[in-house]
Structures are given as C-alpha cells and as structure tokens.
Amino acid sequence: MFLKRLILLPTLCFSLFFLSCKNDKTVIKQTEVTFTKEGELTIFKTSDSTKVSLDIEIADTDFDIQTGLMYRNSMKTSQGMLFVFNDETERFFYMKNTKIPLDLIFVNANQKIVSFQKNAQPFDESSLPSNAPAKYVLEINAGLVDTWGITVGDKVDFTK
C-alpha cells in the first residue's frame, strides 16, 4: 500500500502541473509598426523628364537596416523606405518577417539606379542581390517600378 502511494503521489503532482500549464494560453500581440516620415525622395526619370515623389522613412542605423519594413501590414503608394549605407558594394536583401510584397531599387553612390528586384514576396528568405555596387536601397510597394516606368539609369535625390 505504501509503495502504491509513493508511485501515485509523483504521478498526480506531474499530472496537475501539466494540466495547469496546458491551460495557460498567453497570447503575445505584435505591436503594429506605423510609417514615420523622415524625409522626401524624388525619382527623376531620364526617358521623359518626369519625376515621382515619395515620403520616406530612412534606415541608417544597424537596427533600422536589420528591421526594415518587417512587421508592417501595409504601406501607401506614396511611401517608401530608403536604406542608407556607409559604403558602396553589392547588397543582399531578403523578405524575412516582411508581410507586404515589395520592389527593391538599388542605387549607387552617384544616386543613379543600377538594378531592381521586382515583386519580392512576403516572408521569402531567398537572397535578393543588387547585382551591382549600391550605396542605397529603396523599398516600395510591389509593381510600382513597372507602373511608374522606372528604369536603370534614372536618378534619385532625397532630403532628411
């Protein structure tokens, strides 16, 4: 009888502990990140001398560059994020934790567009290379590069 109680007591304690943990359903709610205008950017199209103007957030710290547009639910057509690096080299981006499809525009130190990655898909961790040295990367909603007729060789200018 004593042996039965000795086995039963730890089993009962473990069962109660397991059941109490199972019912604890803590929900962690993701804070929505909203757009904060930090500057303005203009794309000057060489084909017809027209321009496209955007409000931009600027990612120029390690944290901002690593986070980018992650966790955003949407972005307006008139908005974008400009990544500013200290050097000009080939860049590699990915869409980890990014909920919205994007066009990536790679820009060299002379502020000339050198390449694109169009329609980057949400949560895709595949590498998106610049295929040319870039000092800046502009992220905008997917499809806008084609809608606006932006081409390699167009120029950009921005202010903080």
C-alpha positions in Angstrom: 0.0 0.0 0.0 2.8 2.4 0.8 4.5 1.6 -2.5 1.3 2.4 -4.4 1.0 5.8 -2.7 4.7 6.5 -3.3 4.2 6.0 -7.1 0.7 7.7 -7.1 1.8 10.9 -5.5 4.5 12.0 -8.0 2.3 10.9 -10.9 -0.6 13.0 -9.5 1.7 16.0 -9.0 3.1 15.8 -12.5 -0.4 15.5 -14.0 -1.7 18.5 -12.1 1.4 20.5 -13.2 1.0 19.5 -16.8 -2.7 20.3 -16.9 -2.3 23.7 -15.3 0.4 24.6 -17.8 -1.7 23.4 -20.7 -4.5 25.9 -19.9 -2.2 28.9 -19.7 -2.6 30.3 -23.2 -0.6 33.5 -23.0 -1.1 35.5 -26.2 1.6 37.8 -27.3 0.2 40.5 -29.5 2.5 42.0 -32.2 2.7 45.8 -32.0 1.9 47.3 -35.4 4.7 49.4 -36.8 3.5 52.5 -38.5 5.1 54.8 -41.0 7.1 57.8 -39.8 8.0 60.4 -42.4 11.7 61.2 -42.1 12.4 62.7 -45.5 11.3 63.0 -49.1 12.7 61.3 -52.2 12.3 62.1 -55.8 13.0 59.8 -58.7 13.9 61.7 -61.9 13.1 59.6 -65.0 15.5 60.0 -67.8 13.1 58.8 -70.5 10.7 61.6 -70.3 12.0 64.0 -67.7 9.1 63.3 -65.3 9.5 62.7 -61.6 8.0 60.6 -58.9 7.9 61.9 -55.3 7.7 59.8 -52.1 7.7 60.3 -48.4 10.4 58.1 -46.9 11.5 56.5 -43.7 15.3 56.3 -43.5 17.1 53.2 -42.3 20.6 54.3 -41.5 21.3 52.6 -38.2 22.2 48.9 -37.7 18.8 48.2 -36.0 16.8 50.1 -38.7 18.7 48.4 -41.5 18.1 44.9 -40.0 14.5 45.5 -39.3 13.5 47.4 -42.4 9.8 47.0 -43.3 9.4 43.9 -41.2 6.1 43.5 -39.3 4.3 46.2 -41.4 0.8 45.3 -42.6 0.7 47.9 -45.4 2.4 50.9 -46.9 0.9 53.7 -49.0 1.8 54.1 -52.7 3.3 57.5 -51.8 5.7 56.0 -49.2 8.9 54.0 -49.2 11.9 53.1 -47.1 15.4 54.2 -48.0 18.3 52.2 -46.7 21.5 54.3 -46.4 24.8 52.5 -46.1 28.3 53.9 -45.4 29.9 52.2 -48.4 29.1 51.1 -51.9 29.1 47.4 -52.5 26.9 44.6 -53.8 23.8 44.3 -51.5 21.8 41.3 -50.5 18.3 41.6 -49.0 15.6 39.1 -48.1 11.9 39.3 -47.0 12.1 37.6 -43.6 9.1 38.8 -41.4 8.0 41.2 -44.2 4.3 40.9 -44.7 3.9 43.1 -47.9 5.3 42.4 -51.4 8.0 44.9 -52.4 10.0 46.2 -55.3 13.7 46.9 -54.3 15.5 49.6 -56.2 19.3 49.6 -55.9 21.1 53.0 -56.2 24.8 53.7 -56.5 26.8 56.4 -54.7 26.1 58.9 -57.6 22.3 58.3 -56.8 21.8 56.5 -60.1 19.5 53.4 -60.2 21.7 50.4 -61.0 19.2 47.5 -60.7 15.9 46.2 -59.3 14.4 43.2 -57.6 10.7 43.3 -58.5 7.8 41.7 -56.7 9.7 40.3 -53.7 7.3 38.0 -52.0 6.4 38.2 -48.3 8.3 36.0 -45.9 10.6 34.7 -48.6 14.1 34.3 -47.3 15.8 33.9 -50.7 18.6 36.2 -51.4 17.8 39.3 -53.4 21.1 40.6 -54.7 21.7 44.1 -56.2 24.0 42.5 -58.9 25.9 45.9 -58.9 27.5 48.0 -56.3 24.9 50.0 -54.4 25.0 52.5 -51.5 21.3 53.0 -51.2 18.3 50.7 -51.5 14.7 52.0 -51.9 11.8 49.7 -51.0 8.4 50.5 -52.4 5.2 48.5 -52.9 5.5 45.7 -55.5 4.5 46.7 -59.0 5.3 50.4 -58.7 8.6 50.1 -60.7 6.6 49.0 -63.7 3.6 51.2 -63.0 5.9 54.3 -62.9 8.1 53.2 -65.7 11.3 53.5 -63.6 14.4 52.2 -65.4 18.1 51.6 -64.7 19.9 54.9 -65.2 17.1 57.1 -63.6 18.4 59.3 -60.8 17.2 59.8 -57.2 17.5 62.7 -54.8 16.4 62.8 -51.2 16.3 65.1 -48.2 16.0 64.3 -44.5 
